[in-house]
Amino acid sequence: MSKVVVVYHSGYGHTRVLAEAVARGVETRPDSTALLLSVEQVALHWQQMHGADAIIFGSPTYMGCVSAQFKHFMEATSAFYLAKPWRNKLAAGFTNSGNQCGDKFNTLVQMVTFAAQHSMIWVGLDLLPGNNTRVATAQDLNRLGGSLGAMAQSNLDEGSDTAPPEADRRTAMHLGERVATLAAQMSPIQTHLSSQSG
Ligand SMILES: Cc1cc2nc3c(=O)[nH]c(=O)nc-3n(C[C@H](O)[C@H](O)[C@H](O)COP(=O)(O)O)c2cc1C
């Protein structure tokens, strides 16, 4: 049984839709559970995060980086930076922005750096880019062509009922499923690693 926490911020609901898709992806594996936490809730759930096999981070891209609320969460984890309770856990990330590019690659890079600071093991998306040939379409998985994590785009004049589009929700689901699959496969190794670390 692997436990995966999905921790996210969403100002207007679009990134929450993705977080829910990631959690659904995790739970497509019968041996995996997903705990969906908004950054406003994490203070009550640190122990569940410390006990998880994997943590997946999600933030909208605001001004080319993670949102202030997500950064607040990142900084709150400095309280246990030295103790390293997340060492060797799997980590992954997703982001959503208003523009096709929107500088959201930088948001994922911030998450990778954050995960490395906690000695986590980053899991990329493992999907070929879609939507990049004459026969490809915007309905393709990974239509925005990310590798570090799941990227999504929500038109600025659409609510979270329709944006981000289905292709991005399925891409987010894929990320959740991939992390859960790897977490299950790595479970014996993780147990070994935790018995080795002081
Ligand atoms: C303060 C702020 C800054 C934003 N900065 C960017 C940006 O740098 N790039 C971009 O493409 N969209 C940007 N957007 C648009 C959001 O990324 C987009 O509306 C997204 O869907 C919001 O997700 P949420 O509903 O989960 O908050 C910004 C929105 C806000 C409110």
The ligand as an SDF file (V2000), in Angstrom:
LIG
                    3D

 31 33  0  0  0  0  0  0  0  0999 V2000
   -1.2120   37.1610   -9.3410 C   0  0  0  0  0  0  0  0  0  0  0  0
   -1.3210   36.3950  -10.6290 C   0  0  0  0  0  0  0  0  0  0  0  0
   -0.2060   36.2300  -11.4110 C   0  0  0  0  0  0  0  0  0  0  0  0
   -0.2730   35.4800  -12.5880 C   0  0  0  0  0  0  0  0  0  0  0  0
    0.8720   35.2930  -13.3160 N   0  0  0  0  0  0  0  0  0  0  0  0
    0.8260   34.5180  -14.4310 C   0  0  0  0  0  0  0  0  0  0  0  0
    2.0240   34.2290  -15.1510 C   0  0  0  0  0  0  0  0  0  0  0  0
    3.1330   34.5960  -14.7860 O   0  0  0  0  0  0  0  0  0  0  0  0
    1.8990   33.4930  -16.2940 N   0  0  0  0  0  0  0  0  0  0  0  0
    0.6930   33.0670  -16.7620 C   0  0  0  0  0  0  0  0  0  0  0  0
    0.6400   32.4340  -17.7930 O   0  0  0  0  0  0  0  0  0  0  0  0
   -0.4530   33.2720  -16.0550 N   0  0  0  0  0  0  0  0  0  0  0  0
   -0.4050   33.9720  -14.8920 C   0  0  0  0  0  0  0  0  0  0  0  0
   -1.5400   34.1750  -14.1700 N   0  0  0  0  0  0  0  0  0  0  0  0
   -2.7780   33.4800  -14.5670 C   0  0  0  0  0  0  0  0  0  0  0  0
   -2.9640   32.2100  -13.7310 C   0  0  0  0  0  0  0  0  0  0  0  0
   -1.8220   31.3760  -13.7850 O   0  0  0  0  0  0  0  0  0  0  0  0
   -4.1840   31.4250  -14.2220 C   0  0  0  0  0  0  0  0  0  0  0  0
   -5.3220   32.2540  -14.1560 O   0  0  0  0  0  0  0  0  0  0  0  0
   -4.4020   30.1400  -13.4570 C   0  0  0  0  0  0  0  0  0  0  0  0
   -5.4120   29.3920  -14.1060 O   0  0  0  0  0  0  0  0  0  0  0  0
   -4.8090   30.4090  -12.0070 C   0  0  0  0  0  0  0  0  0  0  0  0
   -4.9200   29.1790  -11.3330 O   0  0  0  0  0  0  0  0  0  0  0  0
   -5.8110   29.0570  -10.0190 P   0  0  0  0  0  0  0  0  0  0  0  0
   -7.2530   29.2300  -10.4420 O   0  0  0  0  0  0  0  0  0  0  0  0
   -5.5490   27.6980   -9.5000 O   0  0  0  0  0  0  0  0  0  0  0  0
   -5.3630   30.1430   -9.0820 O   0  0  0  0  0  0  0  0  0  0  0  0
   -1.5040   34.9170  -12.9970 C   0  0  0  0  0  0  0  0  0  0  0  0
   -2.6410   35.1020  -12.2020 C   0  0  0  0  0  0  0  0  0  0  0  0
   -2.5510   35.8250  -11.0310 C   0  0  0  0  0  0  0  0  0  0  0  0
   -3.7880   35.9820  -10.1740 C   0  0  0  0  0  0  0  0  0  0  0  0
  1  2  1  0
  2  3  1  0
  2 30  2  0
  3  4  2  0
  4  5  1  0
  4 28  1  0
  5  6  2  0
  6  7  1  0
  6 13  1  0
  7  8  2  0
  7  9  1  0
  9 10  1  0
 10 11  2  0
 10 12  1  0
 12 13  2  0
 13 14  1  0
 14 15  1  0
 14 28  1  0
 15 16  1  0
 16 17  1  0
 16 18  1  0
 18 19  1  0
 18 20  1  0
 20 21  1  0
 20 22  1  0
 22 23  1  0
 23 24  1  0
 24 25  2  0
 24 26  1  0
 24 27  1  0
 28 29  2  0
 29 30  1  0
 30 31  1  0
M  END
$$$$
